Amino acid sequence: MEIKRKPAYLVRNACATEYERIGKLLVRVYAQLEGFPKEHEQPAYYNMLSNIGDLTANPGTELLVAASAEGKIAGAVVFFSNMQYYGSGGIATKEQNAAGFRLLAVDSAARGQGIGRLLTEACIQKARDEKLSQVIIHTTRAMLPAWKMYESLGFRRSEDLDFLQGDLPVFGFRLPLSSPEV
C-alpha cells in the first residue's frame, strides 16, 4: 500500500519576482469569499491585493509565503512589526509594542493542509522574536474558518479594534504574548 504524504511547506519571505503571482492568488481567494465585497465594490482594496509587494517598502513589513520545496506557493500573509504601516481602519495603527498580520490567503488547492495555521504561527513567532507584547489581526464573518483557527491559537475578540470597511464589518482580535510558547 502506498502512503501519500502531504507536501511539506516552508514559510519564508517572498521574492520580488513572486509578488505578481501572490497578488493574483490574493485577488482570487478574496473574490471567492461568500459575503465578501467583490472587486467592483471595492476596487482600491483589490488594487492593493494585486500590488501586495508594494507593502514591503514600509519598514518592518514582510510578505511571507508558505512554499513547497519546488517553489509552489500555497499561501501568503503580510506581517507588520510596526503597526503604523498596518493599513486598516480603526485604531490598530496607533497600537504600540504590537505586531499584526493581514491579508492571509491560502490557495484553494492547498486548503485543509494547515497552511493558514503555519503562516499564522510564523507571524506569532516573528512578534515573539521581536519581543513585542501582542499580535493584532482583523477578520470578517466571510472568513469564519480562519476566525475559528485564530481563536484556537489564543486570539480573543477585541471590540475596540472593530471598524467598517465600506459597509463590511471588520472584527479585531488580540493575542497577548506573555509566554514563549505559540
N, C-alpha and C positions, 0 to 999 in steps of 0.2 A: 504494500500500500504506500502510495506516495503522499507525503505531507506537504501541503502548500504553505510556505511561510509568507507572512506579510513583509513587504519591503521595509527595510529599516530607513528611517528618516533622521537627518541631522539638521539641527537648527543652526543657521549661520546668517551673516549679513548678506543681503542681496548684492549682486554685482550690478553696476550701472547698465551693462548690456542686457540685464534681465528686467529692468524697470518696465519697459513697454509690455512685456508678456505678463508681468504681475498686475499691471493696470488693467489689462483685458480680463484677467482672472477675477479681479475685484468687481469690475463692472458686471460681468456675467453672474457672479454669485449674488451680489446685492440686487440686481434687476430681477432675479428669480424668487426673491423672498416674498411670500404671500403677505400682503398687508403693508409692504414697504413702498415708499414713493418710487415711481418709475422715472426714467431719465427725463422725459418731457415735463415732469412735475418739479424736478429739482436738478436742472441742467448744471448748475455750478457745483453741486455735490458730485455728480457723475464725472464732471471735468476734473475735479480734484482726484477722484479714484483713478481715472485714466492716466493722470500725470503724477502718480503716487511717489515716484522717485524724487520729485521736486521737494517733498517734505524733508528729505535728508540733508538739505542745505542748511537747515536750522541746527544750532548747537544741541547736542545731546539727543538727537533724533536719529533712530536707526530703523531701517526696513529689514525685518527678519523674515527668512523663509524656512520652511521645512522642505528639504530636498533629499531625494534619493541619491545613492552613490552615482547613478547615471545622470544626475542633474535634473531629474523631473521634479518640478515644483508642485507640491501637494497643497501648500497653504502659505499664507503670509500674514504679517501683522506689523503695525508701526508702533515702536516703543519710544517713549519720551522720558528722559531722565530730568528734563526741565519742563515743568508744566506750563510755563509761559508760552510754549510752542504747541501745546496740545490741540488747540484749534477748535474746541467745542463751544457750544453756547453755555450759559450759566456761569457759575463761579469757579469751575475747575481750574482755569488758567491762573487763578490767584493763589492756589494751594502751594504751600512751602514744604520743603523736605519730603516731597512726594514724587513718585513716578506715575506714569499712566501708559496705557496702550489703547489703540483704536484700530478700527478697520480690519479686524481679524476676519479672514476668509479661508475656507477650505474648499478645494476643488470637489465638485460633486462625485467624481470618480474615486476620491480618497476618503469620503465620509465614513464614519464608523470605525476608523483605524486609530483614533486617539490623536489626530493631528492638531486639533484645536487645543486640547489639553497640553500637548507638547509645547506648542507656541506660547500658551498662557504661562506654563511653568518656567519657560525660558525668560519671559518678561519679569516674573516674580523674582527669579534668581538674579537677574541684572539689577533690579531695585535693591535687593539684599546686598549684592556686591558693592553697590554704591552707598550702602549704609543709610538708605532713605527709610522713613518711618511708615510709609503706606504706599499702596498702589490704588489708583483711581481708574475706573472704567465706566463706560456707558453702554447701554443696550436698549433694545426696543422689544415690544411684545412680538414682533415678527421674528425675533431671534430667541425664542423660548428654549430650544435645546442648549444654546450657548449660555443663556441665563442660568439654567439648572446646573450646568457644568461649573460656572463661576461660583455659585453658591456651594457646591460640593468641595471647592477649594478654599472656602472660608470667606469669600466676599459677602458683604452684607449691604442691603439697601441703605442708601444714604439720600434721603429725600431732598436735602439741601443742595444736592448736585443736579437735581432734575431740571429739565428745560424743554422748550418746544422747538423742534426743527421744522419751521413752517407750521403745519397742522399736526405733525407727528410728535407724540410724547416720547421723550428720551429719559431713561431712568438711570440714575447714578448709583454706583457701588463703591465701597471702600474695602480694602484688605489691610488691616494693621500688620506691620512686620515687626512683631515683638520677639519672635523666636527664630532660630536659624533654620528651621525646617520649612519646607514648602507646604 
